[in-house]
Amino acid sequence: MYKRDFEKILLEVVDEQLASLGESSKQALYFHLERGFNIKKHEIPHKTEAFVTAMEKIFGQGANYLEILFMKKLHEKIGYDVNMSSPNLTFVEYVEAAKRSYDEETSNKAELSKCKRIKVQC
């Protein structure tokens, strides 16, 4: 369930930030990703590296700006610090680190909730 939640959040982040380019541009980009790079919108969390490569081919150096926007928004949405081994992570590495942090946090919250339910039942 948590894995699905993270994937949903990542897709929301990508969608929201691409919308900053304009709705028609966003739709054209999704079309180009699917037709030119065989990446459907819902596959982005599973094909993050291919998504980044496609973005770099489409936008050139401008892709870096979008990746930064994605990372900032992802950080904002998950609501806590990402455990990063290096401050110079690529977008793919950042997504992996964010997912690990998200999984750890949601697992900790689930355990805490479970403990509270057990305590209440006693």
N, C-alpha and C positions, 0 to 999 in steps of 0.2 A: 504494500500500500504506500509506504513512504517513498519508494523508488518512483512510483507513478506520480506522486505529488511533486517530487523534484523535477521530473520531466515536464510536468504541466507548468511549473514555475518558469523553467528555462524557456519553454515555448512562448509563454506570456511575455517574458523579457525580450526575446527576439522580435516578437510581433509588435510590441509597443515601441521599441526603438526603431524598427524599420518604418513604422507609421510616421515617425518624425520626418521621414523623407517625402511624405505625402501618400495618401491612400492608393492612388493609381500607381505610383512608383513601387510601393510595397507589393501590390498585386503582380506587377510586371516582374519584379524580382523573384517572387515565389514561382511564377510561371517559368522564368528562365532557369531557376534552380532545378525544377522538375524536368523540363525538356532538355536542357543543355548539360546538366550534371547528374541527372537521375536521383535527385534528393527531394523527396516530398516533405512538405512542411512538418508533418508528424514524425518524420524520421530524423530530424535535426539532432535531438538528444543522443541518438544512436550513431549518427554519422557526423559528429562534431568536427572531426579533422577534415573530412571531405567538404563540409559546410564552409570552414575557414578557407580552404584552398579555393573553393568556388568564389567566395567573397573577394579574395585577393585577385583572382582573375577578372572579376567584374569591376571592382573598384580600384585596383592597384593599391597604392599607398594609403588611399582613403579608407581601406578596409580596417586599418589599425585604429582609426578614429571610432569606427562603429564597434569594434571589439572592446574598446575602452568603455564606450557607452553601455554595451551589454554587461560588462563586468561590474560597473557601478550600479546598474539597475538590479542585477542579480544579488549583489551584496545588500542592497536596500531591501529587496523582497524577502530574502531568507532571514534577515534581521539579526545576524550575529557575525562575529569575525570568522573568516575563513582561515583554517590552519594551513599556512603556506610555508613550504620549505625554502622558497626563494622569492625575493621581492620582484624579480623580473620574469614572472611566469608568462607563458604564452596563453592565449585564450583557452586552448584545449586543456592545458595544465590547470588553469584557474577553474574551469568547469569541473574537472576531476577533484580538485581540492575542495571546491564548494560542495560538491555532492558528498564527499566524505564527511565534511563538517555538518552538513544537513542530516546525514544518516546518523551521526553520533548524537547530535542534539535531539533529534526526534526519538531516537532509541532511549536516551536518558529521560526525556519527558514521558515516554510510555512507561518506563520502569517506575518513575516517581508516581505516576497516576495509578499504576498497579499497586504500589505500596500503600498509597492513600486509601484505595478501595479495601485492601486487606485490613488496614488499621480500623476503618469504619465498621467493618463486619464483626470485629472482635468484641 
